[in-house]
């Protein structure tokens, strides 16, 4: 078709998808095309703005590497990540809620035993975390693989450092015991800024938004017969709980880290400075529910 204009090009672009044999792919592309065209018409997008947008996405791509995923960060800060999480993680009442994955997980984390120190020298105040992993029926889930990761006391993840020779800390992988229990030592989480040295930081500043995330621990828990759970546990006293830069806070995931004076820690260690404890139980949704 020739002589297409701003009123006819959308239907023609969609018509040209008629030969697509993948029904889901066709559905997504059709809707994407329609909404993109409507967006351009709604804001009366100029050619200069269109090119600026393309250059911005190119810059986002260039910022990505094996340690940083700027596109995930862009999705997070636009609220798209949490929208997709909400659409795909409707769980039965009583199950632990899911939240965003974040851009700093790595499959290279080391395996630890319950009771080990996952901090591995990371800066921060000492903290002891313990709880259980259970199913919705209340039965313990033994052998659940529990991935844990967090920023250090300076608000920086291990993979963000360029002067640590790739050393990993404040993260690890362990398994729940036969009775569903897990426990480990780490550090008290602190609020931190998302990375602002890239394209996402640029738009956040221009939009007049702050870049901070409330203090939290990341968890990913997997066990046969249960849905994978990706979630956080947030500090209940954090000032950014109601304005998380990536919209990830859920009230059920907010908990208290209890401060203790120097003394004997839960694992029997003698502590010569204050330390914190967190008790948090996870409830997994059965697979297919």
One Martini backbone bead per residue (centre of mass of N, CA, C, O) as a GRO file, in nm:
protein
  289
    1UNK     BB    1   0.097   0.036   0.022
    2UNK     BB    2   0.037   0.370  -0.046
    3UNK     BB    3   0.022   0.678   0.097
    4UNK     BB    4   0.080   0.690   0.387
    5UNK     BB    5  -0.040   0.798   0.705
    6UNK     BB    6  -0.112   0.881   1.034
    7UNK     BB    7  -0.401   0.714   0.992
    8UNK     BB    8  -0.292   0.432   0.820
    9UNK     BB    9  -0.020   0.288   0.918
   10UNK     BB   10  -0.111   0.100   1.145
   11UNK     BB   11  -0.289  -0.104   0.991
   12UNK     BB   12  -0.062  -0.189   0.795
   13UNK     BB   13   0.144  -0.293   1.000
   14UNK     BB   14  -0.051  -0.513   1.106
   15UNK     BB   15  -0.119  -0.660   0.839
   16UNK     BB   16   0.191  -0.764   0.802
   17UNK     BB   17   0.129  -1.003   1.031
   18UNK     BB   18  -0.042  -1.235   0.896
   19UNK     BB   19   0.213  -1.449   0.853
   20UNK     BB   20   0.217  -1.517   1.142
   21UNK     BB   21   0.243  -1.831   1.329
   22UNK     BB   22   0.276  -1.689   1.604
   23UNK     BB   23   0.030  -1.597   1.805
   24UNK     BB   24   0.173  -1.453   2.043
   25UNK     BB   25   0.365  -1.277   1.880
   26UNK     BB   26   0.142  -1.133   1.726
   27UNK     BB   27  -0.007  -1.011   1.966
   28UNK     BB   28   0.229  -0.840   2.072
   29UNK     BB   29   0.298  -0.680   1.812
   30UNK     BB   30   0.023  -0.553   1.768
   31UNK     BB   31   0.007  -0.397   2.034
   32UNK     BB   32   0.273  -0.248   2.017
   33UNK     BB   33   0.215  -0.094   1.758
   34UNK     BB   34  -0.040   0.052   1.849
   35UNK     BB   35   0.082   0.197   2.105
   36UNK     BB   36   0.319   0.342   1.970
   37UNK     BB   37   0.154   0.508   1.771
   38UNK     BB   38  -0.031   0.643   1.980
   39UNK     BB   39   0.190   0.782   2.135
   40UNK     BB   40   0.299   0.960   1.906
   41UNK     BB   41   0.029   1.107   1.861
   42UNK     BB   42  -0.030   1.215   2.149
   43UNK     BB   43   0.266   1.379   2.168
   44UNK     BB   44   0.379   1.470   1.902
   45UNK     BB   45   0.633   1.347   1.779
   46UNK     BB   46   0.941   1.429   1.708
   47UNK     BB   47   1.226   1.371   1.537
   48UNK     BB   48   1.419   1.450   1.765
   49UNK     BB   49   1.284   1.271   1.985
   50UNK     BB   50   1.311   1.004   1.840
   51UNK     BB   51   1.622   1.009   1.829
   52UNK     BB   52   1.669   1.039   2.132
   53UNK     BB   53   1.542   0.767   2.204
   54UNK     BB   54   1.736   0.588   2.044
   55UNK     BB   55   1.995   0.688   2.186
   56UNK     BB   56   1.911   0.598   2.465
   57UNK     BB   57   1.884   0.292   2.412
   58UNK     BB   58   2.174   0.260   2.322
   59UNK     BB   59   2.299   0.347   2.593
   60UNK     BB   60   2.175   0.123   2.761
   61UNK     BB   61   2.313  -0.110   2.610
   62UNK     BB   62   2.613  -0.012   2.664
   63UNK     BB   63   2.580  -0.051   2.989
   64UNK     BB   64   2.579  -0.345   2.941
   65UNK     BB   65   2.670  -0.646   3.121
   66UNK     BB   66   2.766  -0.918   3.323
   67UNK     BB   67   2.704  -0.700   3.588
   68UNK     BB   68   2.495  -0.517   3.415
   69UNK     BB   69   2.132  -0.418   3.384
   70UNK     BB   70   1.990  -0.145   3.247
   71UNK     BB   71   1.712  -0.251   3.148
   72UNK     BB   72   1.609  -0.343   3.419
   73UNK     BB   73   1.634  -0.066   3.553
   74UNK     BB   74   1.437   0.073   3.365
   75UNK     BB   75   1.195  -0.107   3.428
   76UNK     BB   76   1.189  -0.055   3.731
   77UNK     BB   77   1.158   0.271   3.722
   78UNK     BB   78   0.879   0.243   3.546
   79UNK     BB   79   0.714  -0.018   3.677
   80UNK     BB   80   0.720  -0.276   3.494
   81UNK     BB   81   0.827  -0.502   3.670
   82UNK     BB   82   0.594  -0.495   3.887
   83UNK     BB   83   0.368  -0.546   3.688
   84UNK     BB   84   0.464  -0.827   3.596
   85UNK     BB   85   0.470  -0.953   3.872
   86UNK     BB   86   0.166  -0.911   3.934
   87UNK     BB   87   0.058  -1.070   3.680
   88UNK     BB   88   0.250  -1.352   3.762
   89UNK     BB   89   0.200  -1.352   4.114
   90UNK     BB   90  -0.063  -1.492   4.198
   91UNK     BB   91  -0.126  -1.588   4.521
   92UNK     BB   92  -0.214  -1.750   4.770
   93UNK     BB   93  -0.317  -1.709   5.062
   94UNK     BB   94  -0.012  -1.694   5.271
   95UNK     BB   95   0.192  -1.623   5.073
   96UNK     BB   96   0.473  -1.508   4.965
   97UNK     BB   97   0.564  -1.232   4.822
   98UNK     BB   98   0.655  -1.073   4.535
   99UNK     BB   99   0.939  -0.926   4.362
  100UNK     BB  100   1.196  -0.791   4.238
  101UNK     BB  101   1.504  -0.891   4.110
  102UNK     BB  102   1.708  -0.728   3.974
  103UNK     BB  103   2.056  -0.649   3.847
  104UNK     BB  104   2.258  -0.831   4.083
  105UNK     BB  105   2.248  -1.110   4.002
  106UNK     BB  106   2.427  -1.433   4.045
  107UNK     BB  107   2.541  -1.765   3.958
  108UNK     BB  108   2.835  -1.742   4.125
  109UNK     BB  109   2.756  -1.821   4.385
  110UNK     BB  110   2.816  -1.957   4.680
  111UNK     BB  111   2.823  -2.224   4.891
  112UNK     BB  112   2.647  -2.283   5.201
  113UNK     BB  113   2.602  -2.318   5.532
  114UNK     BB  114   2.439  -2.322   5.793
  115UNK     BB  115   2.579  -2.038   5.976
  116UNK     BB  116   2.720  -1.883   5.786
  117UNK     BB  117   2.919  -1.617   5.643
  118UNK     BB  118   2.808  -1.410   5.380
  119UNK     BB  119   2.974  -1.147   5.388
  120UNK     BB  120   3.287  -1.182   5.347
  121UNK     BB  121   3.382  -0.874   5.457
  122UNK     BB  122   3.165  -0.688   5.451
  123UNK     BB  123   3.036  -0.401   5.508
  124UNK     BB  124   2.891  -0.382   5.833
  125UNK     BB  125   2.658  -0.477   6.044
  126UNK     BB  126   2.584  -0.732   6.225
  127UNK     BB  127   2.382  -1.024   6.119
  128UNK     BB  128   2.100  -1.242   6.201
  129UNK     BB  129   1.942  -1.504   6.012
  130UNK     BB  130   1.606  -1.652   6.041
  131UNK     BB  131   1.402  -1.952   5.953
  132UNK     BB  132   1.143  -2.068   5.731
  133UNK     BB  133   1.032  -2.326   5.499
  134UNK     BB  134   0.704  -2.341   5.360
  135UNK     BB  135   0.406  -2.447   5.293
  136UNK     BB  136   0.069  -2.389   5.273
  137UNK     BB  137   0.030  -2.652   5.473
  138UNK     BB  138   0.293  -2.615   5.686
  139UNK     BB  139   0.509  -2.772   5.565
  140UNK     BB  140   0.816  -2.845   5.536
  141UNK     BB  141   1.101  -2.744   5.322
  142UNK     BB  142   1.334  -2.940   5.209
  143UNK     BB  143   1.610  -2.832   5.020
  144UNK     BB  144   1.592  -2.545   4.969
  145UNK     BB  145   1.696  -2.301   4.754
  146UNK     BB  146   1.890  -2.020   4.886
  147UNK     BB  147   1.910  -1.704   4.767
  148UNK     BB  148   2.146  -1.444   4.868
  149UNK     BB  149   2.137  -1.075   4.854
  150UNK     BB  150   2.344  -0.766   4.893
  151UNK     BB  151   2.435  -0.483   5.005
  152UNK     BB  152   2.646  -0.299   5.156
  153UNK     BB  153   2.711  -0.049   5.390
  154UNK     BB  154   2.750   0.147   5.113
  155UNK     BB  155   2.542   0.049   4.881
  156UNK     BB  156   2.713  -0.197   4.745
  157UNK     BB  157   2.773  -0.426   4.513
  158UNK     BB  158   3.006  -0.644   4.430
  159UNK     BB  159   2.967  -0.615   4.104
  160UNK     BB  160   3.040  -0.293   4.112
  161UNK     BB  161   3.322  -0.353   4.152
  162UNK     BB  162   3.662  -0.281   4.006
  163UNK     BB  163   3.876  -0.357   4.275
  164UNK     BB  164   3.805  -0.697   4.349
  165UNK     BB  165   3.850  -0.927   4.136
  166UNK     BB  166   3.545  -1.056   4.155
  167UNK     BB  167   3.457  -1.059   4.432
  168UNK     BB  168   3.234  -1.217   4.657
  169UNK     BB  169   2.968  -1.063   4.859
  170UNK     BB  170   2.681  -1.065   5.024
  171UNK     BB  171   2.645  -1.374   4.929
  172UNK     BB  172   2.441  -1.680   4.873
  173UNK     BB  173   2.402  -2.045   4.903
  174UNK     BB  174   2.138  -2.244   5.045
  175UNK     BB  175   1.975  -2.490   5.264
  176UNK     BB  176   1.723  -2.638   5.389
  177UNK     BB  177   1.621  -2.822   5.627
  178UNK     BB  178   1.420  -3.080   5.722
  179UNK     BB  179   1.248  -2.845   5.896
  180UNK     BB  180   1.300  -2.566   5.711
  181UNK     BB  181   1.548  -2.443   5.815
  182UNK     BB  182   1.732  -2.128   5.841
  183UNK     BB  183   2.078  -1.985   5.865
  184UNK     BB  184   2.264  -1.667   5.901
  185UNK     BB  185   2.532  -1.452   5.835
  186UNK     BB  186   2.566  -1.088   5.811
  187UNK     BB  187   2.426  -0.776   5.723
  188UNK     BB  188   2.298  -0.476   5.757
  189UNK     BB  189   2.077  -0.319   5.583
  190UNK     BB  190   2.083  -0.045   5.347
  191UNK     BB  191   2.021   0.218   5.202
  192UNK     BB  192   2.013   0.299   4.839
  193UNK     BB  193   2.137   0.366   4.531
  194UNK     BB  194   2.091   0.358   4.234
  195UNK     BB  195   2.235   0.374   3.949
  196UNK     BB  196   2.358   0.712   3.816
  197UNK     BB  197   2.591   0.660   3.570
  198UNK     BB  198   2.347   0.647   3.369
  199UNK     BB  199   2.063   0.669   3.185
  200UNK     BB  200   1.874   0.629   3.428
  201UNK     BB  201   1.989   0.858   3.603
  202UNK     BB  202   1.917   1.084   3.407
  203UNK     BB  203   1.601   1.057   3.414
  204UNK     BB  204   1.558   1.077   3.715
  205UNK     BB  205   1.669   1.365   3.747
  206UNK     BB  206   1.485   1.506   3.533
  207UNK     BB  207   1.212   1.405   3.694
  208UNK     BB  208   1.262   1.452   4.015
  209UNK     BB  209   1.379   1.188   4.130
  210UNK     BB  210   1.466   0.954   4.344
  211UNK     BB  211   1.721   0.670   4.382
  212UNK     BB  212   1.597   0.509   4.627
  213UNK     BB  213   1.634   0.222   4.838
  214UNK     BB  214   1.527   0.026   5.061
  215UNK     BB  215   1.618  -0.176   5.289
  216UNK     BB  216   1.747  -0.512   5.187
  217UNK     BB  217   1.679  -0.850   5.110
  218UNK     BB  218   1.753  -1.102   4.893
  219UNK     BB  219   1.535  -1.363   4.748
  220UNK     BB  220   1.573  -1.708   4.623
  221UNK     BB  221   1.330  -1.977   4.599
  222UNK     BB  222   1.377  -2.337   4.551
  223UNK     BB  223   1.142  -2.617   4.485
  224UNK     BB  224   1.004  -2.898   4.446
  225UNK     BB  225   0.656  -2.828   4.386
  226UNK     BB  226   0.731  -2.515   4.359
  227UNK     BB  227   0.732  -2.198   4.333
  228UNK     BB  228   0.916  -1.952   4.254
  229UNK     BB  229   1.088  -1.716   4.472
  230UNK     BB  230   1.091  -1.355   4.447
  231UNK     BB  231   1.240  -1.144   4.699
  232UNK     BB  232   1.203  -0.938   4.991
  233UNK     BB  233   1.346  -0.785   5.294
  234UNK     BB  234   1.248  -0.521   5.490
  235UNK     BB  235   1.304  -0.241   5.668
  236UNK     BB  236   1.086  -0.088   5.901
  237UNK     BB  237   1.280   0.198   5.938
  238UNK     BB  238   1.255   0.307   5.652
  239UNK     BB  239   1.220   0.611   5.460
  240UNK     BB  240   1.162   0.448   5.159
  241UNK     BB  241   0.903   0.264   5.157
  242UNK     BB  242   0.704   0.495   5.001
  243UNK     BB  243   0.961   0.551   4.758
  244UNK     BB  244   1.053   0.340   4.581
  245UNK     BB  245   1.225   0.344   4.282
  246UNK     BB  246   1.081   0.032   4.204
  247UNK     BB  247   0.802  -0.046   4.356
  248UNK     BB  248   0.864  -0.316   4.572
  249UNK     BB  249   0.679  -0.275   4.813
  250UNK     BB  250   0.554  -0.489   5.078
  251UNK     BB  251   0.410  -0.521   5.378
  252UNK     BB  252   0.478  -0.836   5.417
  253UNK     BB  253   0.809  -0.757   5.376
  254UNK     BB  254   0.812  -0.613   5.649
  255UNK     BB  255   1.074  -0.587   5.897
  256UNK     BB  256   1.259  -0.654   6.196
  257UNK     BB  257   1.559  -0.538   6.322
  258UNK     BB  258   1.718  -0.641   6.607
  259UNK     BB  259   1.878  -0.486   6.863
  260UNK     BB  260   2.197  -0.566   7.020
  261UNK     BB  261   2.398  -0.603   7.256
  262UNK     BB  262   2.666  -0.709   7.365
  263UNK     BB  263   2.723  -1.071   7.318
  264UNK     BB  264   2.535  -1.350   7.257
  265UNK     BB  265   2.472  -1.503   6.984
  266UNK     BB  266   2.274  -1.735   6.824
  267UNK     BB  267   2.559  -1.903   6.751
  268UNK     BB  268   2.758  -1.828   7.016
  269UNK     BB  269   2.883  -1.575   6.958
  270UNK     BB  270   3.103  -1.331   7.063
  271UNK     BB  271   3.003  -0.995   7.099
  272UNK     BB  272   3.170  -0.660   7.100
  273UNK     BB  273   2.912  -0.562   6.941
  274UNK     BB  274   2.654  -0.470   6.797
  275UNK     BB  275   2.354  -0.646   6.688
  276UNK     BB  276   2.140  -0.833   6.461
  277UNK     BB  277   1.798  -0.956   6.410
  278UNK     BB  278   1.620  -1.195   6.192
  279UNK     BB  279   1.279  -1.305   6.147
  280UNK     BB  280   1.186  -1.524   5.861
  281UNK     BB  281   0.911  -1.657   5.689
  282UNK     BB  282   0.838  -1.891   5.429
  283UNK     BB  283   0.577  -1.924   5.171
  284UNK     BB  284   0.498  -2.159   4.938
  285UNK     BB  285   0.378  -2.222   4.629
  286UNK     BB  286   0.227  -2.439   4.457
  287UNK     BB  287   0.249  -2.587   4.178
  288UNK     BB  288  -0.007  -2.472   3.959
  289UNK     BB  289  -0.174  -2.235   4.140
   0.00000   0.00000   0.00000
